[in-house]
Amino acid sequence: MVELYSLRWCPYCAKVENKLESLDLDYERHTVSPFRFRRSDVKAVSGQSDVPVLVDSKNDVAGMAESDDIVDYLERTYG
C-alpha cells in the first residue's frame, strides 16, 4: 500500500499526487495539519515534519521525503 502524507495547497505535494495519478496508482492520502508542531504522525513516519512524505510498505519504503526523490522513486518503481 502506498500512502502519502501531504498538505492542502502544497505545490510539492501536488507534484507527487500528480505523479501518483499519472501512474494510475491507488494510494491513501493523509492530510496533515498546516502547523508543523501538530504533525506528530509525519514525524513518527519520517523523523521530520516536512511534507510530502511517502510510505510504500510493499517495497519497504518508510518515510521518504523530498518531492523530487519521491517522483523519481515512483517513476523507477511503477513507471
HTML snippet that shows the backbone in 3Dmol.js (N, CA, C, O; Angstrom):
<script src="https://3Dmol.org/build/3Dmol-min.js"></script>
<div id="view" style="width:600px;height:400px;position:relative"></div>
<script>
const pdb = `
ATOM      1  N   MET A   1       0.837  -1.183   0.000  1.00  0.00           N
ATOM      2  CA  MET A   1       0.000   0.000   0.000  1.00  0.00           C
ATOM      3  C   MET A   1       0.876   1.239   0.000  1.00  0.00           C
ATOM      4  O   MET A   1       1.842   1.332   0.757  1.00  0.00           O
ATOM      5  N   VAL A   2       0.530   2.184  -0.852  1.00  0.00           N
ATOM      6  CA  VAL A   2       1.230   3.464  -0.931  1.00  0.00           C
ATOM      7  C   VAL A   2       0.422   4.489  -0.145  1.00  0.00           C
ATOM      8  O   VAL A   2      -0.792   4.609  -0.309  1.00  0.00           O
ATOM      9  N   GLU A   3       1.121   5.220   0.706  1.00  0.00           N
ATOM     10  CA  GLU A   3       0.493   6.278   1.496  1.00  0.00           C
ATOM     11  C   GLU A   3       1.260   7.570   1.264  1.00  0.00           C
ATOM     12  O   GLU A   3       2.482   7.570   1.115  1.00  0.00           O
ATOM     13  N   LEU A   4       0.521   8.666   1.235  1.00  0.00           N
ATOM     14  CA  LEU A   4       1.136   9.973   1.061  1.00  0.00           C
ATOM     15  C   LEU A   4       0.653  10.901   2.154  1.00  0.00           C
ATOM     16  O   LEU A   4      -0.549  11.105   2.328  1.00  0.00           O
ATOM     17  N   TYR A   5       1.592  11.459   2.886  1.00  0.00           N
ATOM     18  CA  TYR A   5       1.292  12.491   3.879  1.00  0.00           C
ATOM     19  C   TYR A   5       1.491  13.821   3.175  1.00  0.00           C
ATOM     20  O   TYR A   5       2.577  14.119   2.677  1.00  0.00           O
ATOM     21  N   SER A   6       0.436  14.611   3.138  1.00  0.00           N
ATOM     22  CA  SER A   6       0.511  15.848   2.374  1.00  0.00           C
ATOM     23  C   SER A   6      -0.318  16.951   3.019  1.00  0.00           C
ATOM     24  O   SER A   6      -1.081  16.727   3.958  1.00  0.00           O
ATOM     25  N   LEU A   7      -0.142  18.117   2.491  1.00  0.00           N
ATOM     26  CA  LEU A   7      -0.788  19.322   2.986  1.00  0.00           C
ATOM     27  C   LEU A   7      -1.564  19.944   1.831  1.00  0.00           C
ATOM     28  O   LEU A   7      -1.062  20.025   0.710  1.00  0.00           O
ATOM     29  N   ARG A   8      -2.759  20.372   2.102  1.00  0.00           N
ATOM     30  CA  ARG A   8      -3.543  21.046   1.054  1.00  0.00           C
ATOM     31  C   ARG A   8      -2.798  22.305   0.598  1.00  0.00           C
ATOM     32  O   ARG A   8      -2.174  22.998   1.401  1.00  0.00           O
ATOM     33  N   TRP A   9      -2.876  22.575  -0.670  1.00  0.00           N
ATOM     34  CA  TRP A   9      -2.287  23.752  -1.305  1.00  0.00           C
ATOM     35  C   TRP A   9      -0.756  23.743  -1.323  1.00  0.00           C
ATOM     36  O   TRP A   9      -0.131  24.775  -1.571  1.00  0.00           O
ATOM     37  N   CYS A  10      -0.165  22.599  -1.066  1.00  0.00           N
ATOM     38  CA  CYS A  10       1.295  22.470  -1.111  1.00  0.00           C
ATOM     39  C   CYS A  10       1.709  22.080  -2.532  1.00  0.00           C
ATOM     40  O   CYS A  10       1.323  21.010  -3.003  1.00  0.00           O
ATOM     41  N   PRO A  11       2.482  22.917  -3.226  1.00  0.00           N
ATOM     42  CA  PRO A  11       2.855  22.591  -4.609  1.00  0.00           C
ATOM     43  C   PRO A  11       3.738  21.345  -4.712  1.00  0.00           C
ATOM     44  O   PRO A  11       3.678  20.627  -5.710  1.00  0.00           O
ATOM     45  N   TYR A  12       4.546  21.085  -3.702  1.00  0.00           N
ATOM     46  CA  TYR A  12       5.407  19.896  -3.719  1.00  0.00           C
ATOM     47  C   TYR A  12       4.566  18.626  -3.541  1.00  0.00           C
ATOM     48  O   TYR A  12       4.837  17.594  -4.156  1.00  0.00           O
ATOM     49  N   CYS A  13       3.552  18.724  -2.699  1.00  0.00           N
ATOM     50  CA  CYS A  13       2.636  17.600  -2.507  1.00  0.00           C
ATOM     51  C   CYS A  13       1.842  17.348  -3.781  1.00  0.00           C
ATOM     52  O   CYS A  13       1.637  16.199  -4.171  1.00  0.00           O
ATOM     53  N   ALA A  14       1.394  18.420  -4.429  1.00  0.00           N
ATOM     54  CA  ALA A  14       0.636  18.300  -5.676  1.00  0.00           C
ATOM     55  C   ALA A  14       1.475  17.631  -6.758  1.00  0.00           C
ATOM     56  O   ALA A  14       0.956  16.851  -7.556  1.00  0.00           O
ATOM     57  N   LYS A  15       2.745  17.930  -6.785  1.00  0.00           N
ATOM     58  CA  LYS A  15       3.655  17.318  -7.758  1.00  0.00           C
ATOM     59  C   LYS A  15       3.670  15.799  -7.589  1.00  0.00           C
ATOM     60  O   LYS A  15       3.609  15.058  -8.570  1.00  0.00           O
ATOM     61  N   VAL A  16       3.750  15.343  -6.340  1.00  0.00           N
ATOM     62  CA  VAL A  16       3.758  13.910  -6.057  1.00  0.00           C
ATOM     63  C   VAL A  16       2.393  13.296  -6.382  1.00  0.00           C
ATOM     64  O   VAL A  16       2.318  12.219  -6.975  1.00  0.00           O
ATOM     65  N   GLU A  17       1.328  13.978  -5.996  1.00  0.00           N
ATOM     66  CA  GLU A  17      -0.016  13.459  -6.289  1.00  0.00           C
ATOM     67  C   GLU A  17      -0.247  13.354  -7.793  1.00  0.00           C
ATOM     68  O   GLU A  17      -0.857  12.392  -8.260  1.00  0.00           O
ATOM     69  N   ASN A  18       0.229  14.322  -8.545  1.00  0.00           N
ATOM     70  CA  ASN A  18       0.095  14.252  -9.998  1.00  0.00           C
ATOM     71  C   ASN A  18       0.822  13.040 -10.565  1.00  0.00           C
ATOM     72  O   ASN A  18       0.326  12.392 -11.486  1.00  0.00           O
ATOM     73  N   LYS A  19       1.987  12.735 -10.023  1.00  0.00           N
ATOM     74  CA  LYS A  19       2.735  11.562 -10.494  1.00  0.00           C
ATOM     75  C   LYS A  19       1.997  10.278 -10.130  1.00  0.00           C
ATOM     76  O   LYS A  19       1.886   9.368 -10.951  1.00  0.00           O
ATOM     77  N   LEU A  20       1.494  10.204  -8.902  1.00  0.00           N
ATOM     78  CA  LEU A  20       0.714   9.026  -8.496  1.00  0.00           C
ATOM     79  C   LEU A  20      -0.484   8.821  -9.421  1.00  0.00           C
ATOM     80  O   LEU A  20      -0.770   7.697  -9.834  1.00  0.00           O
ATOM     81  N   GLU A  21      -1.171   9.893  -9.739  1.00  0.00           N
ATOM     82  CA  GLU A  21      -2.345   9.798 -10.615  1.00  0.00           C
ATOM     83  C   GLU A  21      -1.954   9.467 -12.050  1.00  0.00           C
ATOM     84  O   GLU A  21      -2.651   8.702 -12.719  1.00  0.00           O
ATOM     85  N   SER A  22      -0.860  10.027 -12.526  1.00  0.00           N
ATOM     86  CA  SER A  22      -0.441   9.728 -13.904  1.00  0.00           C
ATOM     87  C   SER A  22      -0.018   8.268 -14.054  1.00  0.00           C
ATOM     88  O   SER A  22      -0.132   7.690 -15.135  1.00  0.00           O
ATOM     89  N   LEU A  23       0.470   7.680 -12.968  1.00  0.00           N
ATOM     90  CA  LEU A  23       0.831   6.260 -12.978  1.00  0.00           C
ATOM     91  C   LEU A  23      -0.354   5.360 -12.635  1.00  0.00           C
ATOM     92  O   LEU A  23      -0.230   4.135 -12.607  1.00  0.00           O
ATOM     93  N   ASP A  24      -1.499   5.983 -12.377  1.00  0.00           N
ATOM     94  CA  ASP A  24      -2.733   5.272 -12.038  1.00  0.00           C
ATOM     95  C   ASP A  24      -2.547   4.366 -10.810  1.00  0.00           C
ATOM     96  O   ASP A  24      -3.024   3.231 -10.778  1.00  0.00           O
ATOM     97  N   LEU A  25      -1.848   4.893  -9.812  1.00  0.00           N
ATOM     98  CA  LEU A  25      -1.606   4.141  -8.585  1.00  0.00           C
ATOM     99  C   LEU A  25      -2.666   4.472  -7.539  1.00  0.00           C
ATOM    100  O   LEU A  25      -3.013   5.635  -7.334  1.00  0.00           O
ATOM    101  N   ASP A  26      -3.165   3.450  -6.894  1.00  0.00           N
ATOM    102  CA  ASP A  26      -4.038   3.664  -5.748  1.00  0.00           C
ATOM    103  C   ASP A  26      -3.162   4.048  -4.569  1.00  0.00           C
ATOM    104  O   ASP A  26      -2.101   3.461  -4.359  1.00  0.00           O
ATOM    105  N   TYR A  27      -3.601   5.020  -3.812  1.00  0.00           N
ATOM    106  CA  TYR A  27      -2.841   5.436  -2.637  1.00  0.00           C
ATOM    107  C   TYR A  27      -3.787   6.016  -1.610  1.00  0.00           C
ATOM    108  O   TYR A  27      -4.893   6.459  -1.919  1.00  0.00           O
ATOM    109  N   GLU A  28      -3.317   5.998  -0.385  1.00  0.00           N
ATOM    110  CA  GLU A  28      -4.078   6.595   0.706  1.00  0.00           C
ATOM    111  C   GLU A  28      -3.440   7.933   1.045  1.00  0.00           C
ATOM    112  O   GLU A  28      -2.238   8.020   1.298  1.00  0.00           O
ATOM    113  N   ARG A  29      -4.261   8.971   1.045  1.00  0.00           N
ATOM    114  CA  ARG A  29      -3.760  10.309   1.340  1.00  0.00           C
ATOM    115  C   ARG A  29      -4.069  10.658   2.784  1.00  0.00           C
ATOM    116  O   ARG A  29      -5.205  10.530   3.241  1.00  0.00           O
ATOM    117  N   HIS A  30      -3.043  11.099   3.495  1.00  0.00           N
ATOM    118  CA  HIS A  30      -3.194  11.586   4.861  1.00  0.00           C
ATOM    119  C   HIS A  30      -2.967  13.097   4.821  1.00  0.00           C
ATOM    120  O   HIS A  30      -1.840  13.559   4.641  1.00  0.00           O
ATOM    121  N   THR A  31      -4.032  13.851   4.989  1.00  0.00           N
ATOM    122  CA  THR A  31      -3.906  15.302   5.010  1.00  0.00           C
ATOM    123  C   THR A  31      -3.459  15.719   6.400  1.00  0.00           C
ATOM    124  O   THR A  31      -4.106  15.388   7.394  1.00  0.00           O
ATOM    125  N   VAL A  32      -2.357  16.443   6.466  1.00  0.00           N
ATOM    126  CA  VAL A  32      -1.768  16.818   7.749  1.00  0.00           C
ATOM    127  C   VAL A  32      -2.085  18.267   8.097  1.00  0.00           C
ATOM    128  O   VAL A  32      -2.546  19.041   7.259  1.00  0.00           O
ATOM    129  N   SER A  33      -1.833  18.601   9.319  1.00  0.00           N
ATOM    130  CA  SER A  33      -2.064  19.951   9.821  1.00  0.00           C
ATOM    131  C   SER A  33      -1.102  20.940   9.157  1.00  0.00           C
ATOM    132  O   SER A  33       0.043  20.594   8.864  1.00  0.00           O
ATOM    133  N   PRO A  34      -1.563  22.160   8.921  1.00  0.00           N
ATOM    134  CA  PRO A  34      -0.649  23.172   8.405  1.00  0.00           C
ATOM    135  C   PRO A  34       0.373  23.626   9.453  1.00  0.00           C
ATOM    136  O   PRO A  34       1.351  24.292   9.116  1.00  0.00           O
ATOM    137  N   PHE A  35       0.153  23.273  10.698  1.00  0.00           N
ATOM    138  CA  PHE A  35       1.067  23.633  11.781  1.00  0.00           C
ATOM    139  C   PHE A  35       2.065  22.503  12.018  1.00  0.00           C
ATOM    140  O   PHE A  35       1.678  21.392  12.381  1.00  0.00           O
ATOM    141  N   ARG A  36       3.326  22.782  11.814  1.00  0.00           N
ATOM    142  CA  ARG A  36       4.364  21.747  11.943  1.00  0.00           C
ATOM    143  C   ARG A  36       4.353  21.060  13.308  1.00  0.00           C
ATOM    144  O   ARG A  36       4.587  19.855  13.396  1.00  0.00           O
ATOM    145  N   PHE A  37       4.084  21.814  14.363  1.00  0.00           N
ATOM    146  CA  PHE A  37       4.116  21.219  15.701  1.00  0.00           C
ATOM    147  C   PHE A  37       2.977  20.220  15.918  1.00  0.00           C
ATOM    148  O   PHE A  37       2.967  19.503  16.919  1.00  0.00           O
ATOM    149  N   ARG A  38       2.028  20.169  14.998  1.00  0.00           N
ATOM    150  CA  ARG A  38       0.928  19.210  15.094  1.00  0.00           C
ATOM    151  C   ARG A  38       1.080  18.038  14.122  1.00  0.00           C
ATOM    152  O   ARG A  38       0.120  17.303  13.894  1.00  0.00           O
ATOM    153  N   ARG A  39       2.230  17.860  13.569  1.00  0.00           N
ATOM    154  CA  ARG A  39       2.465  16.790  12.597  1.00  0.00           C
ATOM    155  C   ARG A  39       3.204  15.614  13.212  1.00  0.00           C
ATOM    156  O   ARG A  39       4.181  15.121  12.647  1.00  0.00           O
ATOM    157  N   SER A  40       2.744  15.171  14.354  1.00  0.00           N
ATOM    158  CA  SER A  40       3.408  14.049  15.022  1.00  0.00           C
ATOM    159  C   SER A  40       3.326  12.779  14.191  1.00  0.00           C
ATOM    160  O   SER A  40       4.228  11.943  14.259  1.00  0.00           O
ATOM    161  N   ASP A  41       2.258  12.614  13.404  1.00  0.00           N
ATOM    162  CA  ASP A  41       2.133  11.439  12.555  1.00  0.00           C
ATOM    163  C   ASP A  41       3.221  11.420  11.474  1.00  0.00           C
ATOM    164  O   ASP A  41       3.787  10.367  11.180  1.00  0.00           O
ATOM    165  N   VAL A  42       3.504  12.561  10.897  1.00  0.00           N
ATOM    166  CA  VAL A  42       4.564  12.654   9.888  1.00  0.00           C
ATOM    167  C   VAL A  42       5.924  12.417  10.535  1.00  0.00           C
ATOM    168  O   VAL A  42       6.762  11.701   9.988  1.00  0.00           O
ATOM    169  N   LYS A  43       6.136  13.011  11.688  1.00  0.00           N
ATOM    170  CA  LYS A  43       7.409  12.856  12.394  1.00  0.00           C
ATOM    171  C   LYS A  43       7.649  11.400  12.785  1.00  0.00           C
ATOM    172  O   LYS A  43       8.780  10.917  12.726  1.00  0.00           O
ATOM    173  N   ALA A  44       6.590  10.703  13.183  1.00  0.00           N
ATOM    174  CA  ALA A  44       6.726   9.292  13.554  1.00  0.00           C
ATOM    175  C   ALA A  44       7.147   8.436  12.358  1.00  0.00           C
ATOM    176  O   ALA A  44       7.872   7.453  12.516  1.00  0.00           O
ATOM    177  N   VAL A  45       6.695   8.809  11.180  1.00  0.00           N
ATOM    178  CA  VAL A  45       6.992   8.035   9.977  1.00  0.00           C
ATOM    179  C   VAL A  45       8.355   8.386   9.391  1.00  0.00           C
ATOM    180  O   VAL A  45       9.092   7.505   8.949  1.00  0.00           O
ATOM    181  N   SER A  46       8.688   9.687   9.389  1.00  0.00           N
ATOM    182  CA  SER A  46       9.879  10.108   8.650  1.00  0.00           C
ATOM    183  C   SER A  46      10.980  10.743   9.490  1.00  0.00           C
ATOM    184  O   SER A  46      12.084  10.962   8.993  1.00  0.00           O
ATOM    185  N   GLY A  47      10.697  11.042  10.749  1.00  0.00           N
ATOM    186  CA  GLY A  47      11.697  11.671  11.591  1.00  0.00           C
ATOM    187  C   GLY A  47      11.762  13.182  11.447  1.00  0.00           C
ATOM    188  O   GLY A  47      12.580  13.835  12.095  1.00  0.00           O
ATOM    189  N   GLN A  48      10.909  13.739  10.607  1.00  0.00           N
ATOM    190  CA  GLN A  48      10.872  15.185  10.408  1.00  0.00           C
ATOM    191  C   GLN A  48       9.420  15.584  10.159  1.00  0.00           C
ATOM    192  O   GLN A  48       8.554  14.714  10.066  1.00  0.00           O
ATOM    193  N   SER A  49       9.141  16.863  10.050  1.00  0.00           N
ATOM    194  CA  SER A  49       7.745  17.296   9.942  1.00  0.00           C
ATOM    195  C   SER A  49       7.384  17.922   8.595  1.00  0.00           C
ATOM    196  O   SER A  49       6.272  18.423   8.429  1.00  0.00           O
ATOM    197  N   ASP A  50       8.304  17.902   7.638  1.00  0.00           N
ATOM    198  CA  ASP A  50       8.010  18.453   6.317  1.00  0.00           C
ATOM    199  C   ASP A  50       7.185  17.462   5.497  1.00  0.00           C
ATOM    200  O   ASP A  50       7.235  16.255   5.733  1.00  0.00           O
ATOM    201  N   VAL A  51       6.439  17.974   4.548  1.00  0.00           N
ATOM    202  CA  VAL A  51       5.691  17.149   3.616  1.00  0.00           C
ATOM    203  C   VAL A  51       6.073  17.567   2.200  1.00  0.00           C
ATOM    204  O   VAL A  51       6.511  18.699   1.994  1.00  0.00           O
ATOM    205  N   PRO A  52       5.919  16.692   1.238  1.00  0.00           N
ATOM    206  CA  PRO A  52       5.279  15.386   1.272  1.00  0.00           C
ATOM    207  C   PRO A  52       6.193  14.309   1.840  1.00  0.00           C
ATOM    208  O   PRO A  52       7.418  14.435   1.861  1.00  0.00           O
ATOM    209  N   VAL A  53       5.539  13.241   2.301  1.00  0.00           N
ATOM    210  CA  VAL A  53       6.236  12.049   2.774  1.00  0.00           C
ATOM    211  C   VAL A  53       5.504  10.846   2.188  1.00  0.00           C
ATOM    212  O   VAL A  53       4.277  10.758   2.250  1.00  0.00           O
ATOM    213  N   LEU A  54       6.275   9.925   1.620  1.00  0.00           N
ATOM    214  CA  LEU A  54       5.710   8.732   1.010  1.00  0.00           C
ATOM    215  C   LEU A  54       6.059   7.505   1.828  1.00  0.00           C
ATOM    216  O   LEU A  54       7.176   7.366   2.326  1.00  0.00           O
ATOM    217  N   VAL A  55       5.081   6.614   1.960  1.00  0.00           N
ATOM    218  CA  VAL A  55       5.286   5.306   2.562  1.00  0.00           C
ATOM    219  C   VAL A  55       4.821   4.283   1.536  1.00  0.00           C
ATOM    220  O   VAL A  55       3.707   4.373   1.019  1.00  0.00           O
ATOM    221  N   ASP A  56       5.671   3.315   1.245  1.00  0.00           N
ATOM    222  CA  ASP A  56       5.328   2.232   0.318  1.00  0.00           C
ATOM    223  C   ASP A  56       5.687   0.923   0.999  1.00  0.00           C
ATOM    224  O   ASP A  56       6.805   0.424   0.863  1.00  0.00           O
ATOM    225  N   SER A  57       4.740   0.378   1.725  1.00  0.00           N
ATOM    226  CA  SER A  57       5.014  -0.819   2.526  1.00  0.00           C
ATOM    227  C   SER A  57       5.354  -2.027   1.664  1.00  0.00           C
ATOM    228  O   SER A  57       6.072  -2.921   2.110  1.00  0.00           O
ATOM    229  N   LYS A  58       4.852  -2.064   0.443  1.00  0.00           N
ATOM    230  CA  LYS A  58       5.150  -3.177  -0.472  1.00  0.00           C
ATOM    231  C   LYS A  58       6.648  -3.271  -0.763  1.00  0.00           C
ATOM    232  O   LYS A  58       7.186  -4.361  -0.952  1.00  0.00           O
ATOM    233  N   ASN A  59       7.305  -2.126  -0.797  1.00  0.00           N
ATOM    234  CA  ASN A  59       8.731  -2.077  -1.123  1.00  0.00           C
ATOM    235  C   ASN A  59       9.597  -1.611   0.037  1.00  0.00           C
ATOM    236  O   ASN A  59      10.726  -1.165  -0.164  1.00  0.00           O
ATOM    237  N   ASP A  60       9.069  -1.716   1.242  1.00  0.00           N
ATOM    238  CA  ASP A  60       9.806  -1.353   2.457  1.00  0.00           C
ATOM    239  C   ASP A  60      10.340   0.079   2.444  1.00  0.00           C
ATOM    240  O   ASP A  60      11.445   0.342   2.918  1.00  0.00           O
ATOM    241  N   VAL A  61       9.547   0.996   1.900  1.00  0.00           N
ATOM    242  CA  VAL A  61       9.902   2.415   1.915  1.00  0.00           C
ATOM    243  C   VAL A  61       9.055   3.076   2.993  1.00  0.00           C
ATOM    244  O   VAL A  61       7.828   3.119   2.906  1.00  0.00           O
ATOM    245  N   ALA A  62       9.726   3.579   3.993  1.00  0.00           N
ATOM    246  CA  ALA A  62       9.027   4.214   5.113  1.00  0.00           C
ATOM    247  C   ALA A  62       9.564   5.619   5.309  1.00  0.00           C
ATOM    248  O   ALA A  62      10.708   5.802   5.725  1.00  0.00           O
ATOM    249  N   GLY A  63       8.749   6.599   5.011  1.00  0.00           N
ATOM    250  CA  GLY A  63       9.123   7.969   5.311  1.00  0.00           C
ATOM    251  C   GLY A  63      10.031   8.641   4.312  1.00  0.00           C
ATOM    252  O   GLY A  63      10.919   9.396   4.709  1.00  0.00           O
ATOM    253  N   MET A  64       9.840   8.392   3.012  1.00  0.00           N
ATOM    254  CA  MET A  64      10.637   9.080   2.001  1.00  0.00           C
ATOM    255  C   MET A  64      10.130  10.517   1.858  1.00  0.00           C
ATOM    256  O   MET A  64       8.939  10.752   1.654  1.00  0.00           O
ATOM    257  N   ALA A  65      11.042  11.456   1.968  1.00  0.00           N
ATOM    258  CA  ALA A  65      10.695  12.869   1.847  1.00  0.00           C
ATOM    259  C   ALA A  65      11.288  13.433   0.553  1.00  0.00           C
ATOM    260  O   ALA A  65      11.941  12.713  -0.203  1.00  0.00           O
ATOM    261  N   GLU A  66      11.060  14.708   0.308  1.00  0.00           N
ATOM    262  CA  GLU A  66      11.551  15.435  -0.864  1.00  0.00           C
ATOM    263  C   GLU A  66      10.804  15.008  -2.123  1.00  0.00           C
ATOM    264  O   GLU A  66      10.938  13.879  -2.595  1.00  0.00           O
ATOM    265  N   SER A  67      10.029  15.919  -2.642  1.00  0.00           N
ATOM    266  CA  SER A  67       9.154  15.621  -3.778  1.00  0.00           C
ATOM    267  C   SER A  67       9.914  15.077  -4.991  1.00  0.00           C
ATOM    268  O   SER A  67       9.439  14.141  -5.635  1.00  0.00           O
ATOM    269  N   ASP A  68      11.073  15.637  -5.313  1.00  0.00           N
ATOM    270  CA  ASP A  68      11.824  15.140  -6.469  1.00  0.00           C
ATOM    271  C   ASP A  68      12.259  13.693  -6.268  1.00  0.00           C
ATOM    272  O   ASP A  68      12.182  12.888  -7.195  1.00  0.00           O
ATOM    273  N   ASP A  69      12.715  13.360  -5.064  1.00  0.00           N
ATOM    274  CA  ASP A  69      13.121  11.985  -4.764  1.00  0.00           C
ATOM    275  C   ASP A  69      11.923  11.042  -4.856  1.00  0.00           C
ATOM    276  O   ASP A  69      12.042   9.930  -5.370  1.00  0.00           O
ATOM    277  N   ILE A  70      10.782  11.483  -4.362  1.00  0.00           N
ATOM    278  CA  ILE A  70       9.581  10.651  -4.398  1.00  0.00           C
ATOM    279  C   ILE A  70       9.142  10.410  -5.837  1.00  0.00           C
ATOM    280  O   ILE A  70       8.837   9.278  -6.212  1.00  0.00           O
ATOM    281  N   VAL A  71       9.108  11.464  -6.642  1.00  0.00           N
ATOM    282  CA  VAL A  71       8.704  11.326  -8.043  1.00  0.00           C
ATOM    283  C   VAL A  71       9.659  10.397  -8.788  1.00  0.00           C
ATOM    284  O   VAL A  71       9.214   9.547  -9.560  1.00  0.00           O
ATOM    285  N   ASP A  72      10.956  10.547  -8.568  1.00  0.00           N
ATOM    286  CA  ASP A  72      11.942   9.651  -9.199  1.00  0.00           C
ATOM    287  C   ASP A  72      11.710   8.207  -8.770  1.00  0.00           C
ATOM    288  O   ASP A  72      11.726   7.299  -9.601  1.00  0.00           O
ATOM    289  N   TYR A  73      11.498   7.997  -7.487  1.00  0.00           N
ATOM    290  CA  TYR A  73      11.239   6.649  -6.971  1.00  0.00           C
ATOM    291  C   TYR A  73       9.995   6.050  -7.620  1.00  0.00           C
ATOM    292  O   TYR A  73      10.018   4.903  -8.065  1.00  0.00           O
ATOM    293  N   LEU A  74       8.911   6.817  -7.675  1.00  0.00           N
ATOM    294  CA  LEU A  74       7.665   6.316  -8.262  1.00  0.00           C
ATOM    295  C   LEU A  74       7.856   5.956  -9.727  1.00  0.00           C
ATOM    296  O   LEU A  74       7.355   4.931 -10.189  1.00  0.00           O
ATOM    297  N   GLU A  75       8.567   6.780 -10.445  1.00  0.00           N
ATOM    298  CA  GLU A  75       8.811   6.511 -11.867  1.00  0.00           C
ATOM    299  C   GLU A  75       9.645   5.243 -12.052  1.00  0.00           C
ATOM    300  O   GLU A  75       9.331   4.405 -12.898  1.00  0.00           O
ATOM    301  N   ARG A  76      10.705   5.109 -11.258  1.00  0.00           N
ATOM    302  CA  ARG A  76      11.563   3.913 -11.357  1.00  0.00           C
ATOM    303  C   ARG A  76      10.821   2.649 -10.953  1.00  0.00           C
ATOM    304  O   ARG A  76      11.006   1.598 -11.567  1.00  0.00           O
ATOM    305  N   THR A  77       9.996   2.739  -9.939  1.00  0.00           N
ATOM    306  CA  THR A  77       9.349   1.565  -9.365  1.00  0.00           C
ATOM    307  C   THR A  77       8.064   1.183 -10.096  1.00  0.00           C
ATOM    308  O   THR A  77       7.789   0.000 -10.298  1.00  0.00           O
ATOM    309  N   TYR A  78       7.288   2.172 -10.485  1.00  0.00           N
ATOM    310  CA  TYR A  78       5.958   1.895 -11.042  1.00  0.00           C
ATOM    311  C   TYR A  78       5.768   2.404 -12.474  1.00  0.00           C
ATOM    312  O   TYR A  78       4.733   2.148 -13.089  1.00  0.00           O
ATOM    313  N   GLY A  79       6.756   3.118 -13.002  1.00  0.00           N
ATOM    314  CA  GLY A  79       6.605   3.714 -14.322  1.00  0.00           C
ATOM    315  C   GLY A  79       6.793   2.756 -15.462  1.00  0.00           C
ATOM    316  O   GLY A  79       6.689   3.151 -16.624  1.00  0.00           O
TER     317      GLY A  79
END
`;
const viewer = $3Dmol.createViewer("view");
viewer.addModel(pdb, "pdb");
viewer.setStyle({}, {cartoon: {color: "spectrum"}});
viewer.zoomTo();
viewer.render();
</script>
